[in-house]
């Protein structure tokens, strides 16, 4: 090969390929945009931290009266894999997704359909199940991101305090929920921000303060308020039965007569159907109460006495009796069952029906 030809080959080999150059420029641009987006997100987070940090404003405003989109009726087109779970309490992890920020008794609305979709609470959208709590806002009502700050109108539920937080307070480096669950990423505040120091504002990493007196009292008040709000639906359902005199002045306890509740103790499984029957199930099944008479009032408390159970092995020929003592709660739930006396079973039961009317809270 002559010398001019060799020189031409070297020159061609030294030239850059236009296609490779274009790819390199594109990759560089993508990385630059990602870098800019990261800077912008950190800046917004810092601004939000500063906004949330004022102790007086922070504590007064964090549980503001917000509009919360109500869950829809249970979607019956759910994946058969989860159908049986609806009768039980749904765990915090469903199909690989951790349901952070979801109220415990609302987890039943966070199950995928047969098609693997999640239906937004507003009912006008469905998104892939993988889009739930993925830090990107898909639902217009924000219901797909209960555990992140992705949606401007999102809400994070603090379970111990029974209150919703604006999603902007999730992972902002400031502890809002007394158990610290809103700061699950462990984001810490940079010293450069120079946030106001106050005993009223706790910065991440969070410690559990739920047993502190103020939080305990606040939680109790929040439960009563939440239960009183739910009580209104109980009154509407039972209004036509109020005249019967056994379901409360406004018929608020009637709803309990339409359902059964299960409680598992170390030795037995109890099934309680208020106003109908109560059973203790182990090696044998015993009827421990039937019927029911409501006693008490709002000030002294309510209880339902269910007598006429089986009398086998009971002293003095008396029959087994179940006494349900009601306490104001945000949902219907058996808290405990005990046999205080032989053949006398006491059921501690939380329910909105026992809460005071909303205008009295």
VEXDO-30924 format. One record per residue (C-alpha): y, z, x; residue number from 1. Coordinates in Angstrom, 1 decimal. Example, Ala and Ser with C-alpha at 12.3 -4.5 7.8 and 13.67 -1.06 7.14 Angstrom:
BEGIN
<north:-4.5, up:7.8, east:12.3, seq:1>
<north:-1.1, up:7.1, east:13.7, seq:2>
***
This chain:
BEGIN
<north:0.0, up:0.0, east:0.0, seq:1>
<north:3.4, up:-1.1, east:1.5, seq:2>
<north:6.2, up:1.4, east:2.1, seq:3>
<north:8.5, up:0.4, east:-0.8, seq:4>
<north:5.7, up:0.8, east:-3.3, seq:5>
<north:4.9, up:4.3, east:-2.1, seq:6>
<north:8.6, up:5.2, east:-2.3, seq:7>
<north:8.7, up:4.0, east:-5.9, seq:8>
<north:5.7, up:6.1, east:-6.9, seq:9>
<north:7.2, up:9.2, east:-5.3, seq:10>
<north:10.4, up:8.6, east:-7.3, seq:11>
<north:8.5, up:8.2, east:-10.6, seq:12>
<north:6.5, up:11.4, east:-9.9, seq:13>
<north:9.7, up:13.3, east:-9.3, seq:14>
<north:11.3, up:12.3, east:-12.6, seq:15>
<north:10.9, up:14.8, east:-15.5, seq:16>
<north:9.0, up:13.8, east:-18.6, seq:17>
<north:11.5, up:13.5, east:-21.5, seq:18>
<north:8.9, up:14.9, east:-24.0, seq:19>
<north:8.2, up:17.9, east:-21.8, seq:20>
<north:11.9, up:18.6, east:-21.4, seq:21>
<north:12.3, up:18.5, east:-25.2, seq:22>
<north:9.5, up:21.0, east:-25.7, seq:23>
<north:11.0, up:23.3, east:-23.0, seq:24>
<north:14.4, up:23.2, east:-24.7, seq:25>
<north:12.8, up:23.9, east:-28.1, seq:26>
<north:10.8, up:26.9, east:-26.8, seq:27>
<north:14.0, up:28.3, east:-25.1, seq:28>
<north:15.9, up:27.9, east:-28.3, seq:29>
<north:13.3, up:29.7, east:-30.3, seq:30>
<north:13.2, up:32.7, east:-27.9, seq:31>
<north:17.0, up:32.8, east:-27.9, seq:32>
<north:17.1, up:32.9, east:-31.7, seq:33>
<north:14.5, up:35.7, east:-31.7, seq:34>
<north:16.5, up:37.6, east:-29.2, seq:35>
<north:19.6, up:37.2, east:-31.2, seq:36>
<north:17.8, up:38.3, east:-34.4, seq:37>
<north:16.5, up:41.4, east:-32.6, seq:38>
<north:20.0, up:42.3, east:-31.4, seq:39>
<north:21.4, up:41.8, east:-35.0, seq:40>
<north:18.6, up:44.0, east:-36.5, seq:41>
<north:19.2, up:46.8, east:-34.0, seq:42>
<north:22.9, up:46.6, east:-34.7, seq:43>
<north:22.4, up:46.8, east:-38.4, seq:44>
<north:20.0, up:49.7, east:-37.9, seq:45>
<north:22.6, up:51.5, east:-35.8, seq:46>
<north:25.3, up:51.0, east:-38.4, seq:47>
<north:22.9, up:52.3, east:-41.1, seq:48>
<north:22.1, up:55.4, east:-39.0, seq:49>
<north:25.9, up:56.1, east:-38.6, seq:50>
<north:26.4, up:55.6, east:-42.3, seq:51>
<north:23.5, up:57.9, east:-43.2, seq:52>
<north:24.3, up:60.6, east:-40.7, seq:53>
<north:27.1, up:62.5, east:-42.3, seq:54>
<north:25.5, up:65.8, east:-43.2, seq:55>
<north:27.3, up:66.5, east:-46.5, seq:56>
<north:27.3, up:63.0, east:-47.7, seq:57>
<north:23.8, up:62.5, east:-46.5, seq:58>
<north:22.2, up:65.4, east:-48.4, seq:59>
<north:24.2, up:64.9, east:-51.6, seq:60>
<north:23.6, up:61.1, east:-51.7, seq:61>
<north:20.1, up:60.6, east:-50.5, seq:62>
<north:18.6, up:61.4, east:-53.9, seq:63>
<north:21.2, up:59.5, east:-55.9, seq:64>
<north:20.5, up:58.5, east:-59.4, seq:65>
<north:19.0, up:55.1, east:-58.8, seq:66>
<north:17.6, up:52.5, east:-61.1, seq:67>
<north:13.9, up:52.4, east:-60.5, seq:68>
<north:11.9, up:49.4, east:-61.9, seq:69>
<north:9.1, up:50.8, east:-64.0, seq:70>
<north:5.5, up:49.6, east:-63.2, seq:71>
<north:4.0, up:47.1, east:-65.6, seq:72>
<north:1.0, up:47.8, east:-67.7, seq:73>
<north:-2.2, up:47.8, east:-65.5, seq:74>
<north:-3.0, up:44.2, east:-64.6, seq:75>
<north:-6.4, up:43.6, east:-66.1, seq:76>
<north:-7.1, up:40.6, east:-63.9, seq:77>
<north:-7.7, up:42.9, east:-60.9, seq:78>
<north:-10.3, up:42.3, east:-58.3, seq:79>
<north:-13.7, up:43.7, east:-59.5, seq:80>
<north:-13.9, up:45.5, east:-56.2, seq:81>
<north:-11.2, up:47.8, east:-57.4, seq:82>
<north:-11.9, up:48.0, east:-61.1, seq:83>
<north:-13.9, up:51.2, east:-61.0, seq:84>
<north:-11.3, up:52.9, east:-58.8, seq:85>
<north:-8.7, up:52.8, east:-61.6, seq:86>
<north:-10.5, up:55.7, east:-63.3, seq:87>
<north:-10.1, up:57.7, east:-60.1, seq:88>
<north:-7.2, up:58.4, east:-57.8, seq:89>
<north:-6.4, up:55.4, east:-55.6, seq:90>
<north:-6.3, up:56.2, east:-51.8, seq:91>
<north:-3.4, up:55.5, east:-49.6, seq:92>
<north:-5.1, up:52.4, east:-48.1, seq:93>
<north:-6.1, up:49.5, east:-50.3, seq:94>
<north:-7.7, up:46.3, east:-48.9, seq:95>
<north:-6.2, up:46.9, east:-45.5, seq:96>
<north:-2.7, up:47.7, east:-46.7, seq:97>
<north:-1.2, up:51.2, east:-46.3, seq:98>
<north:0.7, up:52.1, east:-49.5, seq:99>
<north:3.5, up:54.0, east:-47.8, seq:100>
<north:6.4, up:55.0, east:-50.1, seq:101>
<north:4.2, up:54.6, east:-53.3, seq:102>
<north:4.1, up:57.4, east:-55.8, seq:103>
<north:0.5, up:58.7, east:-56.0, seq:104>
<north:0.1, up:58.0, east:-59.7, seq:105>
<north:1.6, up:54.5, east:-59.2, seq:106>
<north:-1.0, up:53.4, east:-56.6, seq:107>
<north:-3.1, up:52.1, east:-59.5, seq:108>
<north:-0.5, up:49.3, east:-59.8, seq:109>
<north:-1.0, up:48.3, east:-56.2, seq:110>
<north:-4.4, up:46.6, east:-56.3, seq:111>
<north:-4.9, up:42.9, east:-55.7, seq:112>
<north:-5.9, up:40.5, east:-58.5, seq:113>
<north:-9.0, up:38.4, east:-58.4, seq:114>
<north:-6.9, up:35.7, east:-56.7, seq:115>
<north:-5.8, up:38.3, east:-54.1, seq:116>
<north:-2.2, up:38.5, east:-55.4, seq:117>
<north:0.2, up:41.3, east:-56.1, seq:118>
<north:2.3, up:41.1, east:-59.3, seq:119>
<north:5.9, up:42.3, east:-58.8, seq:120>
<north:6.9, up:45.1, east:-61.2, seq:121>
<north:9.5, up:42.8, east:-62.9, seq:122>
<north:6.5, up:40.6, east:-63.9, seq:123>
<north:8.2, up:37.4, east:-63.0, seq:124>
<north:6.6, up:36.9, east:-59.5, seq:125>
<north:3.3, up:37.1, east:-57.8, seq:126>
<north:2.9, up:37.2, east:-54.0, seq:127>
<north:-0.1, up:37.3, east:-51.7, seq:128>
<north:-1.5, up:40.8, east:-51.3, seq:129>
<north:-0.9, up:40.6, east:-47.5, seq:130>
<north:2.9, up:40.5, east:-48.4, seq:131>
<north:2.9, up:44.1, east:-49.6, seq:132>
<north:4.6, up:46.4, east:-47.0, seq:133>
<north:4.8, up:43.7, east:-44.4, seq:134>
<north:8.5, up:44.4, east:-43.7, seq:135>
<north:9.6, up:41.2, east:-45.4, seq:136>
<north:11.2, up:41.2, east:-48.9, seq:137>
<north:9.3, up:38.8, east:-51.3, seq:138>
<north:9.8, up:40.4, east:-54.8, seq:139>
<north:13.3, up:40.1, east:-56.3, seq:140>
<north:12.9, up:43.7, east:-57.6, seq:141>
<north:11.8, up:45.0, east:-54.1, seq:142>
<north:8.5, up:46.4, east:-55.4, seq:143>
<north:6.4, up:44.7, east:-52.7, seq:144>
<north:8.1, up:46.8, east:-50.0, seq:145>
<north:8.0, up:50.4, east:-51.1, seq:146>
<north:7.3, up:51.6, east:-47.5, seq:147>
<north:9.8, up:49.6, east:-45.5, seq:148>
<north:13.6, up:48.9, east:-45.4, seq:149>
<north:13.1, up:45.2, east:-45.9, seq:150>
<north:14.5, up:45.1, east:-49.5, seq:151>
<north:18.1, up:46.1, east:-50.2, seq:152>
<north:17.1, up:47.3, east:-53.7, seq:153>
<north:13.8, up:48.9, east:-52.5, seq:154>
<north:12.8, up:52.5, east:-53.2, seq:155>
<north:10.7, up:54.9, east:-51.1, seq:156>
<north:9.0, up:57.8, east:-52.9, seq:157>
<north:9.0, up:61.2, east:-51.2, seq:158>
<north:5.8, up:62.7, east:-52.7, seq:159>
<north:6.4, up:66.4, east:-51.8, seq:160>
<north:9.9, up:66.3, east:-53.3, seq:161>
<north:9.1, up:64.0, east:-56.2, seq:162>
<north:12.2, up:61.9, east:-55.5, seq:163>
<north:13.0, up:58.3, east:-54.6, seq:164>
<north:15.1, up:57.3, east:-51.5, seq:165>
<north:17.0, up:54.1, east:-51.0, seq:166>
<north:14.9, up:52.0, east:-48.7, seq:167>
<north:17.8, up:51.8, east:-46.2, seq:168>
<north:16.9, up:55.3, east:-45.2, seq:169>
<north:13.3, up:54.4, east:-44.2, seq:170>
<north:12.8, up:54.4, east:-40.4, seq:171>
<north:16.5, up:55.0, east:-39.7, seq:172>
<north:15.8, up:57.8, east:-37.3, seq:173>
<north:16.9, up:60.5, east:-39.8, seq:174>
<north:14.4, up:62.7, east:-41.6, seq:175>
<north:14.9, up:62.6, east:-45.4, seq:176>
<north:11.5, up:63.5, east:-46.8, seq:177>
<north:10.6, up:67.1, east:-46.0, seq:178>
<north:7.2, up:65.9, east:-44.6, seq:179>
<north:8.9, up:63.2, east:-42.5, seq:180>
<north:6.9, up:60.4, east:-44.2, seq:181>
<north:10.0, up:58.2, east:-44.4, seq:182>
<north:10.1, up:58.0, east:-40.6, seq:183>
<north:6.5, up:56.7, east:-40.1, seq:184>
<north:7.5, up:54.3, east:-37.3, seq:185>
<north:8.8, up:57.2, east:-35.2, seq:186>
<north:12.2, up:55.5, east:-34.5, seq:187>
<north:14.5, up:57.8, east:-32.6, seq:188>
<north:18.3, up:57.7, east:-32.5, seq:189>
<north:19.9, up:56.5, east:-29.3, seq:190>
<north:22.2, up:59.2, east:-27.8, seq:191>
<north:24.8, up:56.4, east:-27.4, seq:192>
<north:25.3, up:56.5, east:-31.2, seq:193>
<north:26.7, up:60.0, east:-30.9, seq:194>
<north:25.7, up:61.0, east:-34.5, seq:195>
<north:27.3, up:64.1, east:-35.9, seq:196>
<north:25.2, up:67.2, east:-35.1, seq:197>
<north:24.3, up:69.4, east:-38.0, seq:198>
<north:21.7, up:71.9, east:-39.1, seq:199>
<north:21.5, up:70.0, east:-42.4, seq:200>
<north:20.4, up:66.7, east:-40.8, seq:201>
<north:17.1, up:66.5, east:-38.9, seq:202>
<north:16.6, up:63.6, east:-36.5, seq:203>
<north:13.2, up:62.0, east:-35.7, seq:204>
<north:10.7, up:63.0, east:-34.6, seq:205>
<north:10.4, up:64.9, east:-37.8, seq:206>
<north:8.8, up:68.3, east:-38.5, seq:207>
<north:7.3, up:69.3, east:-41.8, seq:208>
<north:9.8, up:71.5, east:-43.6, seq:209>
<north:8.2, up:71.3, east:-47.1, seq:210>
<north:7.3, up:74.9, east:-47.2, seq:211>
<north:10.9, up:76.0, east:-46.6, seq:212>
<north:12.3, up:77.9, east:-49.6, seq:213>
<north:15.1, up:75.3, east:-50.4, seq:214>
<north:12.6, up:72.4, east:-50.3, seq:215>
<north:10.1, up:74.3, east:-52.4, seq:216>
<north:12.8, up:75.1, east:-55.0, seq:217>
<north:14.1, up:71.5, east:-55.0, seq:218>
<north:10.6, up:70.2, east:-55.4, seq:219>
<north:10.0, up:72.4, east:-58.4, seq:220>
<north:13.2, up:71.3, east:-60.0, seq:221>
<north:12.5, up:67.7, east:-59.4, seq:222>
<north:9.0, up:68.0, east:-60.9, seq:223>
<north:10.5, up:69.6, east:-64.0, seq:224>
<north:13.1, up:66.8, east:-64.3, seq:225>
<north:10.5, up:64.1, east:-63.8, seq:226>
<north:8.2, up:65.7, east:-66.3, seq:227>
<north:11.0, up:66.0, east:-68.9, seq:228>
<north:11.7, up:62.3, east:-68.5, seq:229>
<north:8.0, up:61.5, east:-69.0, seq:230>
<north:7.8, up:64.0, east:-72.0, seq:231>
<north:10.0, up:61.6, east:-74.1, seq:232>
<north:7.1, up:59.1, east:-74.2, seq:233>
<north:4.8, up:61.9, east:-75.3, seq:234>
<north:7.1, up:62.8, east:-78.2, seq:235>
<north:7.4, up:59.2, east:-79.3, seq:236>
<north:3.6, up:58.9, east:-79.4, seq:237>
<north:3.0, up:62.1, east:-81.2, seq:238>
<north:6.0, up:62.2, east:-83.6, seq:239>
<north:3.8, up:61.2, east:-86.6, seq:240>
<north:1.5, up:64.2, east:-85.9, seq:241>
<north:4.2, up:66.9, east:-85.5, seq:242>
<north:3.8, up:68.0, east:-89.1, seq:243>
<north:0.2, up:69.0, east:-88.4, seq:244>
<north:1.4, up:72.0, east:-86.5, seq:245>
<north:-1.2, up:71.9, east:-83.7, seq:246>
<north:0.5, up:69.5, east:-81.3, seq:247>
<north:3.8, up:71.2, east:-80.7, seq:248>
<north:7.1, up:71.1, east:-82.6, seq:249>
<north:7.6, up:67.4, east:-81.7, seq:250>
<north:4.0, up:66.4, east:-81.5, seq:251>
<north:4.3, up:66.3, east:-77.7, seq:252>
<north:0.7, up:67.5, east:-77.1, seq:253>
<north:-0.9, up:64.9, east:-79.2, seq:254>
<north:-1.3, up:62.4, east:-76.3, seq:255>
<north:-3.6, up:64.9, east:-74.6, seq:256>
<north:-6.0, up:64.6, east:-77.5, seq:257>
<north:-6.6, up:60.9, east:-76.8, seq:258>
<north:-7.9, up:61.4, east:-73.3, seq:259>
<north:-10.5, up:63.3, east:-71.2, seq:260>
<north:-9.9, up:64.8, east:-67.7, seq:261>
<north:-12.4, up:65.5, east:-64.9, seq:262>
<north:-12.3, up:68.3, east:-62.3, seq:263>
<north:-14.9, up:68.8, east:-59.6, seq:264>
<north:-15.5, up:72.3, east:-58.2, seq:265>
<north:-17.9, up:73.1, east:-55.3, seq:266>
<north:-20.7, up:73.8, east:-57.8, seq:267>
<north:-19.9, up:72.0, east:-61.1, seq:268>
<north:-18.2, up:69.0, east:-62.6, seq:269>
<north:-16.0, up:69.8, east:-65.6, seq:270>
<north:-14.9, up:67.3, east:-68.2, seq:271>
<north:-12.2, up:68.5, east:-70.5, seq:272>
<north:-11.2, up:66.6, east:-73.6, seq:273>
<north:-8.4, up:68.6, east:-75.2, seq:274>
<north:-8.8, up:69.3, east:-78.9, seq:275>
<north:-12.3, up:67.9, east:-78.8, seq:276>
<north:-14.7, up:69.4, east:-76.3, seq:277>
<north:-15.1, up:70.8, east:-72.8, seq:278>
<north:-18.3, up:70.7, east:-70.7, seq:279>
<north:-19.6, up:72.1, east:-67.5, seq:280>
<north:-22.1, up:69.8, east:-65.8, seq:281>
<north:-24.4, up:70.7, east:-63.0, seq:282>
<north:-28.2, up:70.9, east:-63.1, seq:283>
<north:-27.7, up:71.4, east:-66.8, seq:284>
<north:-24.8, up:70.4, east:-69.1, seq:285>
<north:-23.1, up:73.2, east:-71.1, seq:286>
<north:-20.7, up:72.9, east:-74.0, seq:287>
<north:-18.1, up:75.5, east:-73.0, seq:288>
<north:-15.5, up:74.8, east:-75.7, seq:289>
<north:-14.8, up:72.7, east:-78.8, seq:290>
<north:-11.9, up:72.0, east:-81.1, seq:291>
<north:-8.7, up:73.6, east:-80.1, seq:292>
<north:-5.7, up:75.7, east:-81.3, seq:293>
<north:-2.4, up:75.5, east:-79.6, seq:294>
<north:-0.6, up:78.8, east:-79.0, seq:295>
<north:2.7, up:79.9, east:-77.4, seq:296>
<north:6.1, up:78.3, east:-77.1, seq:297>
<north:8.5, up:76.8, east:-74.5, seq:298>
<north:9.7, up:80.1, east:-73.2, seq:299>
<north:6.4, up:81.9, east:-73.0, seq:300>
<north:4.3, up:78.9, east:-72.1, seq:301>
<north:1.6, up:77.0, east:-74.0, seq:302>
<north:-2.1, up:77.3, east:-74.1, seq:303>
<north:-4.9, up:75.6, east:-76.0, seq:304>
<north:-7.9, up:77.8, east:-77.0, seq:305>
<north:-11.1, up:75.9, east:-77.4, seq:306>
<north:-13.9, up:78.2, east:-78.7, seq:307>
<north:-17.2, up:77.4, east:-80.3, seq:308>
<north:-19.1, up:76.6, east:-77.1, seq:309>
<north:-22.7, up:77.4, east:-76.5, seq:310>
<north:-23.6, up:81.1, east:-76.6, seq:311>
<north:-26.7, up:81.1, east:-74.3, seq:312>
<north:-26.7, up:84.1, east:-71.9, seq:313>
<north:-23.2, up:85.2, east:-73.1, seq:314>
<north:-22.7, up:89.0, east:-73.7, seq:315>
<north:-22.5, up:90.4, east:-77.2, seq:316>
<north:-23.5, up:87.1, east:-78.7, seq:317>
<north:-20.1, up:85.6, east:-78.2, seq:318>
<north:-19.7, up:81.8, east:-77.5, seq:319>
<north:-18.3, up:80.1, east:-74.5, seq:320>
<north:-14.5, up:79.5, east:-74.7, seq:321>
<north:-12.2, up:77.3, east:-72.7, seq:322>
<north:-8.6, up:78.3, east:-72.4, seq:323>
<north:-6.2, up:75.6, east:-71.1, seq:324>
<north:-3.0, up:77.0, east:-69.8, seq:325>
<north:-0.3, up:74.3, east:-69.6, seq:326>
<north:2.4, up:74.0, east:-67.0, seq:327>
<north:5.2, up:71.5, east:-66.7, seq:328>
<north:4.1, up:68.6, east:-64.4, seq:329>
<north:5.0, up:65.0, east:-63.8, seq:330>
<north:1.6, up:63.8, east:-64.8, seq:331>
<north:-1.6, up:65.0, east:-66.6, seq:332>
<north:-3.9, up:66.7, east:-64.1, seq:333>
<north:-6.3, up:69.6, east:-64.0, seq:334>
<north:-5.3, up:71.8, east:-61.1, seq:335>
<north:-8.1, up:74.4, east:-61.2, seq:336>
<north:-11.0, up:75.7, east:-63.3, seq:337>
<north:-12.3, up:79.3, east:-63.1, seq:338>
<north:-14.6, up:81.6, east:-65.0, seq:339>
<north:-12.4, up:84.7, east:-65.1, seq:340>
<north:-14.8, up:86.5, east:-67.4, seq:341>
<north:-18.4, up:85.7, east:-68.3, seq:342>
<north:-18.3, up:82.7, east:-70.6, seq:343>
<north:-14.5, up:82.5, east:-70.6, seq:344>
<north:-13.2, up:79.4, east:-68.7, seq:345>
<north:-9.6, up:79.1, east:-67.7, seq:346>
<north:-8.2, up:75.6, east:-67.0, seq:347>
<north:-4.9, up:75.3, east:-65.3, seq:348>
<north:-3.4, up:72.0, east:-66.5, seq:349>
<north:-0.2, up:70.2, east:-65.5, seq:350>
<north:1.4, up:67.9, east:-68.1, seq:351>
<north:4.8, up:66.5, east:-69.1, seq:352>
<north:4.0, up:67.8, east:-72.6, seq:353>
<north:4.7, up:71.3, east:-71.4, seq:354>
<north:8.1, up:70.4, east:-69.8, seq:355>
<north:11.4, up:71.3, east:-71.5, seq:356>
<north:13.2, up:68.6, east:-73.5, seq:357>
<north:15.4, up:66.4, east:-71.2, seq:358>
<north:18.7, up:67.7, east:-72.6, seq:359>
<north:17.6, up:71.3, east:-71.6, seq:360>
<north:17.0, up:70.6, east:-68.0, seq:361>
***
